[in-house]
Amino acid sequence: MWLGIPGQIVEFVDRENHIATADVSGVRRNVNVGLLDQADVGDWVLIHVGFALSKIDDEEARATIEFLEQLGDPYEQELAELRTSSIE
């Protein structure tokens, strides 16, 4: 399990309860953004166990995704697990 995986917020499902949909390498998941001071559509966040822990910039998101992709199978397995619980 990863400490944090980058995801980009694509929409808010329930602003009152801090629930947003994030795209994680093509897999969409609902995540809780309540730990962040502010989150907007288009923001990159680090996600762990369904919570957005921090905002990151585009460069950090890209670099982290590239690193994770280089890991190969462990990253693919994590994405496969995300797909089984995705919203689409």
Stockholm file with secondary structure:
# STOCKHOLM 1.0

chainA/1-88         MWLGIPGQIVEFVDRENHIATADVSGVRRNVNVGLLDQADVGDWVLIHVGFALSKIDDEEARATIEFLEQLGDPYEQELAELRTSSIE
#=GR chainA/1-88 SS CCSCEEEEEEEEEETTTTEEEEEETTEEEEEECTTSSCCCTTCEEEEETTEEEEEECHHHHHHHHHHHHHTCHHHHHHHHHHHHTCCC
#=GC SS_cons        CCSCEEEEEEEEEETTTTEEEEEETTEEEEEECTTSSCCCTTCEEEEETTEEEEEECHHHHHHHHHHHHHTCHHHHHHHHHHHHTCCC
//
